[in-house]
Amino acid sequence: MTVLDPATTADALDVLSDVPLWTLTPSQWDTVTRDLGALAEAVQHKEAASARAVVDRLLLAEPSRVTPIGAEPAVPAPPPVRERIALLVHTLLGDGGDRRATGTR
């Protein structure tokens, strides 16, 4: 069972399901990677407020549909990001859990 409140857990699972679909610049992926690490640490150490803050940052990291001219090229989620997301989802769902139990899509 996760230490997060149901709303934070639902938001975390929602954003974690969206992140692999994003295309970001390498520097943006670096930021997302750091945030995913911070979320894993917050969950591991049962720091609900820290986890909520990271989830909020991730929710704001969603890419813009407008790409400025001359911008660094966007790329899909790198494999380490996908692996970290899979581990976080497993941790958030707990043993034998599924997304239906949290009320998320």
Secondary structure, 3 states (H helix, E strand, C coil): CCCCCHHHHHHHHHHHHHHHHCEECHHHHHHHHHHHHHHHHHHHCCCHHHHHHHHHHHHHCCCCCCCCCCCCCCEECCHHHHHHHHHHHHHHHCCCCCHHHHCCC
